[in-house]
Amino acid sequence: MARRPSMRTESGAGGFEAWAQSLHAEYDAFLRQSWAALQAARKGHWIADTEEHVRQAGAVFRQQALEKLLQAQVAAEQGAFSPSAGGLGQQGSADGHAPDGRGGGDGAAAGVAAARRRAGGAGG
Protein backbone atom coordinates (compact mmCIF):
# COMPACT_ATOMS: atom_id res chain seq x y z
CA MET A 1 0.00 0.00 0.00
CA ALA A 2 1.33 3.42 -0.92
CA ARG A 3 2.29 5.73 1.90
CA ARG A 4 0.23 8.90 2.06
CA PRO A 5 2.36 12.04 2.21
CA SER A 6 2.17 14.19 5.29
CA MET A 7 2.00 17.98 5.23
CA ARG A 8 4.73 17.95 7.87
CA THR A 9 8.09 17.51 6.20
CA GLU A 10 11.70 17.91 7.20
CA SER A 11 11.61 21.51 6.01
CA GLY A 12 8.56 22.10 8.20
CA ALA A 13 5.37 23.96 7.61
CA GLY A 14 7.30 27.01 6.35
CA GLY A 15 8.24 25.14 3.19
CA PHE A 16 4.62 24.20 2.61
CA GLU A 17 3.43 27.74 3.24
CA ALA A 18 5.95 29.17 0.76
CA TRP A 19 4.93 26.64 -1.89
CA ALA A 20 1.22 27.26 -1.33
CA GLN A 21 1.78 31.02 -1.44
CA SER A 22 3.67 30.68 -4.74
CA LEU A 23 0.60 29.05 -6.32
CA HIS A 24 -1.95 31.77 -5.57
CA ALA A 25 -1.81 33.32 -9.06
CA GLU A 26 -2.08 29.91 -10.76
CA TYR A 27 -4.98 28.87 -8.53
CA ASP A 28 -6.75 32.15 -9.21
CA ALA A 29 -6.34 31.57 -12.96
CA PHE A 30 -7.78 28.04 -12.59
CA LEU A 31 -10.81 29.40 -10.73
CA ARG A 32 -11.37 32.21 -13.24
CA GLN A 33 -11.13 29.83 -16.22
CA SER A 34 -13.60 27.46 -14.57
CA TRP A 35 -16.00 30.32 -13.83
CA ALA A 36 -15.71 31.66 -17.39
CA ALA A 37 -16.51 28.21 -18.79
CA LEU A 38 -19.64 28.04 -16.65
CA GLN A 39 -20.74 31.52 -17.72
CA ALA A 40 -20.28 30.59 -21.40
CA ALA A 41 -22.21 27.32 -21.07
CA ARG A 42 -25.62 26.94 -22.63
CA LYS A 43 -28.56 26.93 -20.22
CA GLY A 44 -29.24 23.39 -19.12
CA HIS A 45 -25.90 22.11 -20.54
CA TRP A 46 -23.62 23.30 -17.76
CA ILE A 47 -21.85 19.99 -17.20
CA ALA A 48 -21.46 19.12 -20.87
CA ASP A 49 -20.24 22.60 -21.77
CA THR A 50 -17.86 23.10 -18.82
CA GLU A 51 -16.45 19.69 -17.92
CA GLU A 52 -13.64 19.58 -20.50
CA HIS A 53 -12.68 23.23 -19.96
CA VAL A 54 -12.43 22.73 -16.20
CA ARG A 55 -10.53 19.45 -16.68
CA GLN A 56 -7.97 21.18 -18.93
CA ALA A 57 -7.60 24.14 -16.57
CA GLY A 58 -7.13 21.68 -13.70
CA ALA A 59 -4.46 19.78 -15.64
CA VAL A 60 -2.53 23.01 -16.23
CA PHE A 61 -2.82 23.92 -12.54
CA ARG A 62 -1.66 20.42 -11.46
CA GLN A 63 1.36 20.67 -13.74
CA GLN A 64 2.26 24.12 -12.42
CA ALA A 65 1.85 22.95 -8.82
CA LEU A 66 4.05 19.92 -9.41
CA GLU A 67 6.72 21.98 -11.17
CA LYS A 68 6.89 24.46 -8.28
CA LEU A 69 6.91 21.61 -5.77
CA LEU A 70 9.85 19.96 -7.50
CA GLN A 71 11.65 23.29 -7.86
CA ALA A 72 11.27 23.85 -4.13
CA GLN A 73 12.69 20.39 -3.41
CA VAL A 74 15.64 20.92 -5.76
CA ALA A 75 16.35 24.29 -4.16
CA ALA A 76 16.24 22.73 -0.69
CA GLU A 77 18.57 19.93 -1.78
CA GLN A 78 21.02 22.38 -3.36
CA GLY A 79 21.10 24.32 -0.12
CA ALA A 80 21.97 21.12 1.75
CA PHE A 81 24.70 20.08 -0.71
CA SER A 82 28.26 20.65 0.41
CA PRO A 83 30.77 20.76 -2.46
CA SER A 84 33.60 20.19 -0.01
CA ALA A 85 32.11 16.87 1.15
CA GLY A 86 33.64 14.99 -1.77
CA GLY A 87 33.91 14.73 -5.50
CA LEU A 88 31.51 13.21 -7.98
CA GLY A 89 33.02 9.76 -7.56
CA GLN A 90 32.06 9.82 -3.89
CA GLN A 91 28.42 10.71 -4.35
CA GLY A 92 25.76 8.06 -3.91
CA SER A 93 22.81 7.38 -1.72
CA ALA A 94 22.58 8.54 1.87
CA ASP A 95 24.24 5.34 3.10
CA GLY A 96 27.26 5.89 0.82
CA HIS A 97 26.34 3.17 -1.65
CA ALA A 98 25.15 3.52 -5.20
CA PRO A 99 21.68 2.18 -6.05
CA ASP A 100 23.28 -0.80 -7.79
CA GLY A 101 24.95 -1.85 -4.53
CA ARG A 102 28.54 -1.27 -5.74
CA GLY A 103 29.25 1.73 -3.55
CA GLY A 104 29.75 5.32 -4.54
CA GLY A 105 33.49 5.24 -5.30
CA ASP A 106 33.54 3.25 -8.54
CA GLY A 107 32.81 6.26 -10.73
CA ALA A 108 30.54 6.47 -13.75
CA ALA A 109 33.17 5.46 -16.33
CA ALA A 110 33.92 2.16 -14.60
CA GLY A 111 30.20 1.40 -14.37
CA VAL A 112 29.66 2.10 -18.07
CA ALA A 113 32.66 -0.05 -19.02
CA ALA A 114 31.44 -2.94 -16.86
CA ALA A 115 27.95 -2.71 -18.33
CA ARG A 116 29.37 -2.79 -21.86
CA ARG A 117 31.48 -5.85 -21.03
CA ARG A 118 28.47 -7.64 -19.64
CA ALA A 119 26.43 -6.73 -22.71
CA GLY A 120 29.25 -7.80 -25.02
CA GLY A 121 29.72 -4.28 -26.36
CA ALA A 122 32.95 -2.53 -27.23
CA GLY A 123 34.65 0.36 -25.51
CA GLY A 124 35.90 -0.67 -22.14
One Martini backbone bead per residue (centre of mass of N, CA, C, O) as a GRO file, in nm:
protein
  124
    1MET     BB    1   0.097   0.036   0.022
    2ALA     BB    2   0.073   0.357  -0.007
    3ARG     BB    3   0.211   0.638   0.110
    4ARG     BB    4   0.101   0.908   0.273
    5PRO     BB    5   0.144   1.224   0.270
    6SER     BB    6   0.272   1.480   0.461
    7MET     BB    7   0.271   1.815   0.564
    8ARG     BB    8   0.505   1.716   0.729
    9THR     BB    9   0.837   1.810   0.706
   10GLU     BB   10   1.163   1.876   0.730
   11SER     BB   11   1.103   2.187   0.648
   12GLY     BB   12   0.823   2.229   0.721
   13ALA     BB   13   0.565   2.455   0.707
   14GLY     BB   14   0.720   2.679   0.553
   15GLY     BB   15   0.745   2.528   0.284
   16PHE     BB   16   0.446   2.501   0.232
   17GLU     BB   17   0.367   2.800   0.245
   18ALA     BB   18   0.546   2.892   0.008
   19TRP     BB   19   0.420   2.711  -0.205
   20ALA     BB   20   0.126   2.803  -0.175
   21GLN     BB   21   0.185   3.104  -0.231
   22SER     BB   22   0.306   3.052  -0.528
   23LEU     BB   23  -0.007   2.952  -0.631
   24HIS     BB   24  -0.220   3.181  -0.640
   25ALA     BB   25  -0.227   3.266  -0.940
   26GLU     BB   26  -0.293   2.984  -1.058
   27TYR     BB   27  -0.554   2.938  -0.897
   28ASP     BB   28  -0.703   3.185  -0.999
   29ALA     BB   29  -0.700   3.099  -1.297
   30PHE     BB   30  -0.860   2.840  -1.259
   31LEU     BB   31  -1.116   2.972  -1.146
   32ARG     BB   32  -1.171   3.168  -1.384
   33GLN     BB   33  -1.193   2.952  -1.607
   34SER     BB   34  -1.427   2.799  -1.479
   35TRP     BB   35  -1.626   3.036  -1.467
   36ALA     BB   36  -1.624   3.104  -1.771
   37ALA     BB   37  -1.736   2.833  -1.864
   38LEU     BB   38  -2.007   2.859  -1.718
   39GLN     BB   39  -2.098   3.132  -1.852
   40ALA     BB   40  -2.078   2.995  -2.156
   41ALA     BB   41  -2.294   2.810  -2.105
   42ARG     BB   42  -2.560   2.644  -2.168
   43LYS     BB   43  -2.867   2.610  -2.085
   44GLY     BB   44  -2.864   2.289  -1.935
   45HIS     BB   45  -2.519   2.246  -2.019
   46TRP     BB   46  -2.300   2.272  -1.796
   47ILE     BB   47  -2.142   2.011  -1.797
   48ALA     BB   48  -2.084   1.970  -2.102
   49ASP     BB   49  -1.956   2.276  -2.133
   50THR     BB   50  -1.729   2.250  -1.876
   51GLU     BB   51  -1.565   1.993  -1.817
   52GLU     BB   52  -1.318   2.022  -2.015
   53HIS     BB   53  -1.222   2.301  -1.923
   54VAL     BB   54  -1.170   2.224  -1.627
   55ARG     BB   55  -0.978   1.991  -1.680
   56GLN     BB   56  -0.760   2.159  -1.826
   57ALA     BB   57  -0.712   2.366  -1.602
   58GLY     BB   58  -0.632   2.149  -1.391
   59ALA     BB   59  -0.386   2.037  -1.544
   60VAL     BB   60  -0.224   2.297  -1.539
   61PHE     BB   61  -0.220   2.333  -1.234
   62ARG     BB   62  -0.084   2.065  -1.161
   63GLN     BB   63   0.177   2.120  -1.317
   64GLN     BB   64   0.257   2.379  -1.167
   65ALA     BB   65   0.264   2.255  -0.884
   66LEU     BB   66   0.478   2.040  -0.941
   67GLU     BB   67   0.704   2.223  -1.039
   68LYS     BB   68   0.724   2.390  -0.773
   69LEU     BB   69   0.778   2.151  -0.589
   70LEU     BB   70   1.041   2.057  -0.728
   71GLN     BB   71   1.193   2.325  -0.704
   72ALA     BB   72   1.192   2.329  -0.395
   73GLN     BB   73   1.351   2.066  -0.358
   74VAL     BB   74   1.603   2.143  -0.515
   75ALA     BB   75   1.672   2.392  -0.346
   76ALA     BB   76   1.702   2.236  -0.079
   77GLU     BB   77   1.927   2.044  -0.178
   78GLN     BB   78   2.134   2.262  -0.260
   79GLY     BB   79   2.159   2.378   0.032
   80ALA     BB   80   2.268   2.084   0.145
   81PHE     BB   81   2.507   2.098  -0.036
   82SER     BB   82   2.858   1.993  -0.022
   83PRO     BB   83   3.140   2.037  -0.208
   84SER     BB   84   3.352   1.942   0.029
   85ALA     BB   85   3.252   1.631   0.071
   86GLY     BB   86   3.307   1.562  -0.241
   87GLY     BB   87   3.315   1.405  -0.518
   88LEU     BB   88   3.155   1.243  -0.765
   89GLY     BB   89   3.270   0.953  -0.683
   90GLN     BB   90   3.125   0.991  -0.377
   91GLN     BB   91   2.852   0.973  -0.473
   92GLY     BB   92   2.522   0.882  -0.339
   93SER     BB   93   2.369   0.762  -0.114
   94ALA     BB   94   2.319   0.805   0.219
   95ASP     BB   95   2.497   0.524   0.272
   96GLY     BB   96   2.732   0.529   0.027
   97HIS     BB   97   2.557   0.383  -0.194
   98ALA     BB   98   2.472   0.267  -0.471
   99PRO     BB   99   2.189   0.139  -0.620
  100ASP     BB  100   2.371  -0.123  -0.723
  101GLY     BB  101   2.575  -0.187  -0.459
  102ARG     BB  102   2.889  -0.077  -0.519
  103GLY     BB  103   2.913   0.207  -0.456
  104GLY     BB  104   3.045   0.543  -0.490
  105GLY     BB  105   3.370   0.494  -0.600
  106ASP     BB  106   3.370   0.386  -0.908
  107GLY     BB  107   3.230   0.541  -1.112
  108ALA     BB  108   3.096   0.590  -1.423
  109ALA     BB  109   3.303   0.461  -1.618
  110ALA     BB  110   3.318   0.181  -1.487
  111GLY     BB  111   3.014   0.116  -1.519
  112VAL     BB  112   3.002   0.132  -1.828
  113ALA     BB  113   3.221  -0.078  -1.890
  114ALA     BB  114   3.082  -0.315  -1.743
  115ALA     BB  115   2.819  -0.311  -1.907
  116ARG     BB  116   2.952  -0.364  -2.182
  117ARG     BB  117   3.078  -0.635  -2.112
  118ARG     BB  118   2.813  -0.780  -2.042
  119ALA     BB  119   2.685  -0.702  -2.336
  120GLY     BB  120   2.934  -0.718  -2.555
  121GLY     BB  121   3.062  -0.453  -2.586
  122ALA     BB  122   3.239  -0.185  -2.659
  123GLY     BB  123   3.448   0.016  -2.469
  124GLY     BB  124   3.669  -0.080  -2.201
   0.00000   0.00000   0.00000
